[in-house]
Amino acid sequence: MRLLAVADSDSYLKWAAALLRGLPGEHRLVVVRSPITPSAGQRRAAVGGREGAAAPEVVTARRLRALLRADDPDAVLLACTGPVVRALSPWVSRGRRRVLVTGLPGISVPASEKAWRLRAAADLFVVHSGREVAEFDAIARDLGLPGRTARATLPFLHDAAPSGGRAGPDRDRVVFATQAKVPRRREERERILYALAGLARARPDLDVVVKLRAGEGEEQTHREDLHYAALWREMPVGHGLLRFETGPMHAQLARAAGFVTVSSTAALEAIAAGVPLLVLSDFGVGAEMINLVFEGSGVLGTLDDLARGRFRVPDEAWCAANYFHPEAENDWVRRLAELVAEGDRLPPPAGDPGGRWARTRASLRVELPPAAYRGALRLRRALR
């Protein structure tokens, strides 16, 4: 089986690179140019490379169409944000019927109808827990979409070696994993930084690290208007209390005695690595905070817990129901092989249920250079 994987952003690129490691056959990974194209450093890190290592190629829309013709893959993995999946989907089966695979790179609870609508042409939709499979299957049935939902263990969990998370000479780090979208308000983010600083003052034996999703100026899957490093520089505190780092999460967890986040898939990596953790509940627990899935997990806690270094161990029953299922329950590779075997017998892909402007905007996102795309949006807003 030959597969071409296409990513558009840092999070999706990491997900695609990790997912492909467990896939037999020939595969190629590229990044399609868009307004959120990851930097060369982000691309190297996504595939586990170091300085000087080859990063996945960034291709234009025209170059991607040429690759589809030249490589003629049996399947295409669109590891992209929803609008880009919408834009690229019509290209996948031009010439011959190819299997279109897509998915989501992290926690997807609650399941979103919009996520399926943007990926309506998909033959296979990869998610990561039994709960997610059930919820996305129900949405597909309600929308009348023929695509199948399949399960894979979150690929990042394979990189998280169990460590026990015990403090010691090699376990002297507390890691805060940021989230671009939440919390949204400046004062909420500053409260987190103050709590981390309080922990650093109380426990000088600990190295307190803010693990950034991207450096200042680097693009992310979701726009981050209030970057933690920029906020920290403006706060009246001892700036040597905290360190700010990018790079692979598993490298941070290898030294971690504790982990904290508001909402991040990295919390699952911490669990896999055996690192005690906190998911902060001070700003709410729900779909809007992207942390609903942690209800009943035993790891919800407060900023006061963080400042005092009180981390938690997750509930075993919750783990079994959410992302830590047996490998035998993963079916995405088998389902993909079955779809590829059907080949031209597969029905035509489902049509795009979006409106004309939505489809046009999605297409412009990959067809135009990023600066021209942003200019086109500004022009449309001005005309309106």
LUMPA-468247 format. One record per residue (C-alpha): residue number from 1; x, y negated, z. Coordinates in pm, whole numbers. Layout:
N
@pos NUM; px X; py Y; pz Z .
...
This chain:
384
@pos 1; px 0; py 0; pz 0 .
@pos 2; px 131; py -344; pz -97 .
@pos 3; px 15; py -639; pz 111 .
@pos 4; px 74; py -1012; pz 76 .
@pos 5; px 32; py -1207; pz 402 .
@pos 6; px -31; py -1581; pz 389 .
@pos 7; px -13; py -1808; pz 696 .
@pos 8; px -68; py -2182; pz 727 .
@pos 9; px 21; py -2279; pz 1085 .
@pos 10; px 252; py -2188; pz 1369 .
@pos 11; px 4; py -1977; pz 1568 .
@pos 12; px -121; py -1786; pz 1266 .
@pos 13; px 231; py -1730; pz 1138 .
@pos 14; px 339; py -1576; pz 1470 .
@pos 15; px 30; py -1356; pz 1466 .
@pos 16; px 81; py -1239; pz 1109 .
@pos 17; px 451; py -1164; pz 1158 .
@pos 18; px 379; py -958; pz 1469 .
@pos 19; px 79; py -780; pz 1315 .
@pos 20; px 279; py -671; pz 1011 .
@pos 21; px 537; py -494; pz 1227 .
@pos 22; px 295; py -208; pz 1283 .
@pos 23; px 172; py -182; pz 925 .
@pos 24; px 308; py 87; pz 690 .
@pos 25; px 388; py 11; pz 328 .
@pos 26; px 534; py -293; pz 155 .
@pos 27; px 446; py -640; pz 273 .
@pos 28; px 554; py -996; pz 211 .
@pos 29; px 489; py -1301; pz 431 .
@pos 30; px 471; py -1660; pz 307 .
@pos 31; px 341; py -1992; pz 438 .
@pos 32; px 105; py -2193; pz 220 .
@pos 33; px 171; py -2567; pz 227 .
@pos 34; px -91; py -2764; pz 421 .
@pos 35; px -107; py -3060; pz 660 .
@pos 36; px -8; py -2828; pz 950 .
@pos 37; px 286; py -2646; pz 790 .
@pos 38; px 525; py -2530; pz 1065 .
@pos 39; px 881; py -2658; pz 1066 .
@pos 40; px 1177; py -2440; pz 964 .
@pos 41; px 1258; py -2384; pz 1331 .
@pos 42; px 901; py -2277; pz 1405 .
@pos 43; px 904; py -2042; pz 1107 .
@pos 44; px 1231; py -1880; pz 1217 .
@pos 45; px 1102; py -1838; pz 1572 .
@pos 46; px 778; py -1684; pz 1446 .
@pos 47; px 962; py -1397; pz 1282 .
@pos 48; px 1206; py -1353; pz 1572 .
@pos 49; px 1493; py -1522; pz 1390 .
@pos 50; px 1767; py -1743; pz 1524 .
@pos 51; px 1946; py -2045; pz 1385 .
@pos 52; px 2067; py -1955; pz 1037 .
@pos 53; px 1816; py -1673; pz 993 .
@pos 54; px 1580; py -1678; pz 697 .
@pos 55; px 1242; py -1841; pz 760 .
@pos 56; px 932; py -1739; pz 561 .
@pos 57; px 904; py -1933; pz 236 .
@pos 58; px 666; py -2228; pz 214 .
@pos 59; px 474; py -2212; pz -113 .
@pos 60; px 241; py -2451; pz -291 .
@pos 61; px -107; py -2344; pz -396 .
@pos 62; px 18; py -2303; pz -753 .
@pos 63; px 310; py -2087; pz -641 .
@pos 64; px 77; py -1871; pz -430 .
@pos 65; px -146; py -1802; pz -729 .
@pos 66; px 165; py -1700; pz -924 .
@pos 67; px 268; py -1463; pz -643 .
@pos 68; px -71; py -1298; pz -650 .
@pos 69; px -31; py -1232; pz -1021 .
@pos 70; px 333; py -1123; pz -1003 .
@pos 71; px 322; py -910; pz -687 .
@pos 72; px -29; py -776; pz -757 .
@pos 73; px -86; py -665; pz -395 .
@pos 74; px -351; py -413; pz -296 .
@pos 75; px -455; py -632; pz -3 .
@pos 76; px -411; py -991; pz 109 .
@pos 77; px -397; py -1098; pz 473 .
@pos 78; px -510; py -1458; pz 507 .
@pos 79; px -366; py -1543; pz 849 .
@pos 80; px -492; py -1899; pz 830 .
@pos 81; px -723; py -2150; pz 990 .
@pos 82; px -1084; py -2121; pz 876 .
@pos 83; px -1084; py -2400; pz 614 .
@pos 84; px -773; py -2258; pz 447 .
@pos 85; px -923; py -1907; pz 442 .
@pos 86; px -1228; py -2065; pz 275 .
@pos 87; px -1003; py -2232; pz 15 .
@pos 88; px -788; py -1926; pz -64 .
@pos 89; px -1055; py -1655; pz -58 .
@pos 90; px -1174; py -1706; pz -420 .
@pos 91; px -820; py -1645; pz -549 .
@pos 92; px -773; py -1306; pz -383 .
@pos 93; px -979; py -1095; pz -623 .
@pos 94; px -922; py -1285; pz -945 .
@pos 95; px -804; py -1031; pz -1199 .
@pos 96; px -887; py -725; pz -989 .
@pos 97; px -1066; py -642; pz -668 .
@pos 98; px -826; py -671; pz -377 .
@pos 99; px -900; py -620; pz -9 .
@pos 100; px -922; py -944; pz 185 .
@pos 101; px -816; py -923; pz 549 .
@pos 102; px -833; py -1205; pz 798 .
@pos 103; px -858; py -1248; pz 1172 .
@pos 104; px -795; py -1463; pz 1475 .
@pos 105; px -461; py -1492; pz 1652 .
@pos 106; px -564; py -1499; pz 2016 .
@pos 107; px -855; py -1498; pz 2257 .
@pos 108; px -1186; py -1528; pz 2070 .
@pos 109; px -1447; py -1519; pz 2346 .
@pos 110; px -1718; py -1622; pz 2295 .
@pos 111; px -1735; py -1519; pz 1931 .
@pos 112; px -1805; py -1805; pz 1692 .
@pos 113; px -2053; py -1802; pz 1404 .
@pos 114; px -1848; py -2075; pz 1237 .
@pos 115; px -1540; py -1849; pz 1239 .
@pos 116; px -1729; py -1587; pz 1039 .
@pos 117; px -1887; py -1839; pz 801 .
@pos 118; px -1548; py -1980; pz 707 .
@pos 119; px -1425; py -1623; pz 645 .
@pos 120; px -1742; py -1494; pz 477 .
@pos 121; px -1552; py -1331; pz 188 .
@pos 122; px -1343; py -1112; pz 419 .
@pos 123; px -1366; py -736; pz 389 .
@pos 124; px -1195; py -687; pz 724 .
@pos 125; px -1195; py -923; pz 1024 .
@pos 126; px -931; py -834; pz 1284 .
@pos 127; px -992; py -915; pz 1651 .
@pos 128; px -844; py -781; pz 1972 .
@pos 129; px -1090; py -638; pz 2224 .
@pos 130; px -1402; py -426; pz 2237 .
@pos 131; px -1599; py -729; pz 2352 .
@pos 132; px -1483; py -933; pz 2053 .
@pos 133; px -1564; py -651; pz 1809 .
@pos 134; px -1918; py -623; pz 1946 .
@pos 135; px -1979; py -999; pz 1939 .
@pos 136; px -1839; py -1057; pz 1588 .
@pos 137; px -2021; py -751; pz 1452 .
@pos 138; px -2348; py -894; pz 1583 .
@pos 139; px -2279; py -1229; pz 1415 .
@pos 140; px -2197; py -1059; pz 1082 .
@pos 141; px -2526; py -868; pz 1095 .
@pos 142; px -2722; py -1185; pz 1174 .
@pos 143; px -2557; py -1367; pz 881 .
@pos 144; px -2598; py -1073; pz 644 .
@pos 145; px -2223; py -1051; pz 577 .
@pos 146; px -2084; py -715; pz 457 .
@pos 147; px -1738; py -756; pz 616 .
@pos 148; px -1629; py -514; pz 887 .
@pos 149; px -1479; py -605; pz 1222 .
@pos 150; px -1176; py -407; pz 1338 .
@pos 151; px -960; py -398; pz 1648 .
@pos 152; px -586; py -436; pz 1696 .
@pos 153; px -393; py -481; pz 2016 .
@pos 154; px -281; py -843; pz 2034 .
@pos 155; px 60; py -804; pz 1869 .
@pos 156; px 230; py -1038; pz 2115 .
@pos 157; px 164; py -791; pz 2395 .
@pos 158; px 412; py -546; pz 2247 .
@pos 159; px 692; py -801; pz 2301 .
@pos 160; px 612; py -847; pz 2670 .
@pos 161; px 823; py -591; pz 2855 .
@pos 162; px 687; py -510; pz 3203 .
@pos 163; px 902; py -681; pz 3464 .
@pos 164; px 709; py -679; pz 3788 .
@pos 165; px 747; py -1058; pz 3819 .
@pos 166; px 932; py -1035; pz 4153 .
@pos 167; px 1141; py -1332; pz 4261 .
@pos 168; px 1515; py -1277; pz 4264 .
@pos 169; px 1837; py -1389; pz 4100 .
@pos 170; px 1698; py -1310; pz 3756 .
@pos 171; px 1334; py -1401; pz 3832 .
@pos 172; px 1356; py -1764; pz 3930 .
@pos 173; px 1123; py -1932; pz 3682 .
@pos 174; px 764; py -2058; pz 3688 .
@pos 175; px 626; py -2112; pz 3338 .
@pos 176; px 337; py -2340; pz 3249 .
@pos 177; px 199; py -2261; pz 2902 .
@pos 178; px 34; py -2564; pz 2742 .
@pos 179; px -277; py -2564; pz 2526 .
@pos 180; px -318; py -2827; pz 2254 .
@pos 181; px -696; py -2872; pz 2288 .
@pos 182; px -758; py -2857; pz 2663 .
@pos 183; px -769; py -3029; pz 2900 .
@pos 184; px -855; py -3328; pz 2685 .
@pos 185; px -810; py -3623; pz 2922 .
@pos 186; px -478; py -3786; pz 3009 .
@pos 187; px -545; py -3787; pz 3384 .
@pos 188; px -620; py -3413; pz 3380 .
@pos 189; px -291; py -3336; pz 3210 .
@pos 190; px -109; py -3563; pz 3450 .
@pos 191; px -266; py -3379; pz 3746 .
@pos 192; px -115; py -3056; pz 3613 .
@pos 193; px 227; py -3215; pz 3580 .
@pos 194; px 204; py -3357; pz 3934 .
@pos 195; px 115; py -3011; pz 4069 .
@pos 196; px 410; py -2857; pz 3885 .
@pos 197; px 636; py -3130; pz 4023 .
@pos 198; px 502; py -3059; pz 4373 .
@pos 199; px 592; py -2692; pz 4334 .
@pos 200; px 940; py -2786; pz 4210 .
@pos 201; px 997; py -3012; pz 4514 .
@pos 202; px 869; py -2750; pz 4759 .
@pos 203; px 1062; py -2466; pz 4598 .
@pos 204; px 1402; py -2590; pz 4477 .
@pos 205; px 1497; py -2225; pz 4420 .
@pos 206; px 1251; py -2214; pz 4129 .
@pos 207; px 1310; py -2338; pz 3774 .
@pos 208; px 976; py -2494; pz 3671 .
@pos 209; px 937; py -2495; pz 3293 .
@pos 210; px 668; py -2649; pz 3074 .
@pos 211; px 653; py -2417; pz 2774 .
@pos 212; px 543; py -2632; pz 2480 .
@pos 213; px 360; py -2492; pz 2180 .
@pos 214; px 561; py -2730; pz 1961 .
@pos 215; px 811; py -3009; pz 1999 .
@pos 216; px 708; py -3371; pz 1961 .
@pos 217; px 646; py -3439; pz 1593 .
@pos 218; px 604; py -3072; pz 1499 .
@pos 219; px 270; py -2960; pz 1360 .
@pos 220; px 42; py -2717; pz 1546 .
@pos 221; px -270; py -2523; pz 1457 .
@pos 222; px -468; py -2774; pz 1663 .
@pos 223; px -373; py -3138; pz 1690 .
@pos 224; px -233; py -3244; pz 2028 .
@pos 225; px -279; py -3615; pz 2092 .
@pos 226; px -143; py -3607; pz 2448 .
@pos 227; px 188; py -3424; pz 2434 .
@pos 228; px 305; py -3317; pz 2780 .
@pos 229; px 667; py -3423; pz 2727 .
@pos 230; px 557; py -3774; pz 2627 .
@pos 231; px 323; py -3800; pz 2927 .
@pos 232; px 598; py -3686; pz 3164 .
@pos 233; px 836; py -3957; pz 3049 .
@pos 234; px 578; py -4222; pz 3144 .
@pos 235; px 498; py -4083; pz 3490 .
@pos 236; px 657; py -4232; pz 3808 .
@pos 237; px 823; py -3909; pz 3925 .
@pos 238; px 1168; py -3758; pz 3937 .
@pos 239; px 1209; py -3650; pz 3580 .
@pos 240; px 1463; py -3383; pz 3668 .
@pos 241; px 1197; py -3176; pz 3847 .
@pos 242; px 1062; py -3014; pz 3531 .
@pos 243; px 1212; py -2879; pz 3211 .
@pos 244; px 1036; py -2876; pz 2873 .
@pos 245; px 1113; py -2598; pz 2626 .
@pos 246; px 986; py -2444; pz 2302 .
@pos 247; px 1066; py -2103; pz 2157 .
@pos 248; px 930; py -1750; pz 2209 .
@pos 249; px 712; py -1696; pz 2515 .
@pos 250; px 857; py -1351; pz 2583 .
@pos 251; px 1198; py -1511; pz 2645 .
@pos 252; px 1043; py -1730; pz 2916 .
@pos 253; px 855; py -1442; pz 3075 .
@pos 254; px 1175; py -1237; pz 3100 .
@pos 255; px 1284; py -1477; pz 3379 .
@pos 256; px 939; py -1556; pz 3523 .
@pos 257; px 833; py -1503; pz 3883 .
@pos 258; px 503; py -1683; pz 3810 .
@pos 259; px 297; py -1809; pz 3517 .
@pos 260; px 22; py -2071; pz 3486 .
@pos 261; px -204; py -2205; pz 3212 .
@pos 262; px -541; py -2369; pz 3158 .
@pos 263; px -619; py -2154; pz 2858 .
@pos 264; px -366; py -1964; pz 2652 .
@pos 265; px -319; py -1624; pz 2496 .
@pos 266; px 16; py -1634; pz 2674 .
@pos 267; px -173; py -1544; pz 2993 .
@pos 268; px -221; py -1201; pz 2839 .
@pos 269; px 151; py -1181; pz 2764 .
@pos 270; px 218; py -1257; pz 3131 .
@pos 271; px -17; py -978; pz 3236 .
@pos 272; px 156; py -736; pz 2997 .
@pos 273; px 491; py -838; pz 3141 .
@pos 274; px 370; py -783; pz 3497 .
@pos 275; px 413; py -1150; pz 3590 .
@pos 276; px 171; py -1287; pz 3855 .
@pos 277; px -31; py -1573; pz 3713 .
@pos 278; px -290; py -1846; pz 3752 .
@pos 279; px -552; py -1962; pz 3505 .
@pos 280; px -653; py -2307; pz 3630 .
@pos 281; px -1024; py -2357; pz 3694 .
@pos 282; px -1011; py -2721; pz 3813 .
@pos 283; px -1135; py -2856; pz 3479 .
@pos 284; px -1411; py -2599; pz 3435 .
@pos 285; px -1450; py -2243; pz 3315 .
@pos 286; px -1641; py -2193; pz 2992 .
@pos 287; px -1637; py -2188; pz 2615 .
@pos 288; px -1538; py -2555; pz 2590 .
@pos 289; px -1227; py -2487; pz 2802 .
@pos 290; px -1144; py -2172; pz 2601 .
@pos 291; px -1112; py -1974; pz 2925 .
@pos 292; px -1454; py -1809; pz 2958 .
@pos 293; px -1299; py -1468; pz 2907 .
@pos 294; px -1110; py -1496; pz 3240 .
@pos 295; px -1428; py -1487; pz 3449 .
@pos 296; px -1402; py -1180; pz 3670 .
@pos 297; px -1032; py -1136; pz 3596 .
@pos 298; px -910; py -1221; pz 3945 .
@pos 299; px -655; py -1472; pz 3811 .
@pos 300; px -856; py -1795; pz 3825 .
@pos 301; px -709; py -2047; pz 4067 .
@pos 302; px -657; py -2415; pz 4137 .
@pos 303; px -393; py -2684; pz 4117 .
@pos 304; px -355; py -2650; pz 4493 .
@pos 305; px -271; py -2282; pz 4442 .
@pos 306; px -15; py -2388; pz 4182 .
@pos 307; px 151; py -2648; pz 4405 .
@pos 308; px 180; py -2383; pz 4678 .
@pos 309; px 306; py -2113; pz 4443 .
@pos 310; px 9; py -1880; pz 4498 .
@pos 311; px -12; py -1658; pz 4189 .
@pos 312; px -252; py -1368; pz 4128 .
@pos 313; px -257; py -1012; pz 3992 .
@pos 314; px -541; py -933; pz 3746 .
@pos 315; px -827; py -692; pz 3808 .
@pos 316; px -760; py -355; pz 3644 .
@pos 317; px -1119; py -306; pz 3524 .
@pos 318; px -1115; py -649; pz 3360 .
@pos 319; px -787; py -564; pz 3184 .
@pos 320; px -931; py -241; pz 3042 .
@pos 321; px -1232; py -429; pz 2902 .
@pos 322; px -1029; py -721; pz 2769 .
@pos 323; px -729; py -666; pz 2542 .
@pos 324; px -554; py -388; pz 2736 .
@pos 325; px -736; py -96; pz 2576 .
@pos 326; px -558; py 227; pz 2472 .
@pos 327; px -373; py 213; pz 2140 .
@pos 328; px -594; py 496; pz 2016 .
@pos 329; px -889; py 255; pz 2005 .
@pos 330; px -719; py 35; pz 1744 .
@pos 331; px -869; py 97; pz 1402 .
@pos 332; px -761; py -192; pz 1181 .
@pos 333; px -484; py -3; pz 995 .
@pos 334; px -714; py 294; pz 927 .
@pos 335; px -999; py 71; pz 809 .
@pos 336; px -763; py -127; pz 586 .
@pos 337; px -634; py 194; pz 425 .
@pos 338; px -993; py 309; pz 365 .
@pos 339; px -1081; py -20; pz 197 .
@pos 340; px -769; py -13; pz -22 .
@pos 341; px -858; py 343; pz -127 .
@pos 342; px -1201; py 222; pz -242 .
@pos 343; px -1034; py -37; pz -467 .
@pos 344; px -1255; py -145; pz -755 .
@pos 345; px -1551; py 42; pz -604 .
@pos 346; px -1578; py -225; pz -336 .
@pos 347; px -1875; py -461; pz -379 .
@pos 348; px -1802; py -820; pz -486 .
@pos 349; px -1692; py -1046; pz -200 .
@pos 350; px -1966; py -1237; pz -19 .
@pos 351; px -2025; py -1591; pz -139 .
@pos 352; px -1924; py -1900; pz 57 .
@pos 353; px -2222; py -2027; pz 262 .
@pos 354; px -2065; py -2373; pz 302 .
@pos 355; px -2171; py -2691; pz 128 .
@pos 356; px -2002; py -2843; pz -176 .
@pos 357; px -1799; py -3104; pz 17 .
@pos 358; px -1682; py -2842; pz 268 .
@pos 359; px -1551; py -2625; pz -16 .
@pos 360; px -1391; py -2922; pz -192 .
@pos 361; px -1221; py -3045; pz 125 .
@pos 362; px -1090; py -2696; pz 199 .
@pos 363; px -946; py -2673; pz -152 .
@pos 364; px -782; py -3017; pz -131 .
@pos 365; px -618; py -2912; pz 196 .
@pos 366; px -390; py -2671; pz 10 .
@pos 367; px -387; py -2819; pz -341 .
@pos 368; px -264; py -3167; pz -245 .
@pos 369; px 61; py -3261; pz -71 .
@pos 370; px -17; py -3335; pz 297 .
@pos 371; px 25; py -3713; pz 263 .
@pos 372; px -208; py -3721; pz -39 .
@pos 373; px -464; py -3507; pz 143 .
@pos 374; px -470; py -3742; pz 440 .
@pos 375; px -499; py -4036; pz 203 .
@pos 376; px -796; py -3876; pz 29 .
@pos 377; px -974; py -3831; pz 362 .
@pos 378; px -908; py -4194; pz 455 .
@pos 379; px -1044; py -4307; pz 118 .
@pos 380; px -1360; py -4101; pz 159 .
@pos 381; px -1418; py -4242; pz 508 .
@pos 382; px -1370; py -4594; pz 373 .
@pos 383; px -1617; py -4534; pz 88 .
@pos 384; px -1873; py -4396; pz 331 .
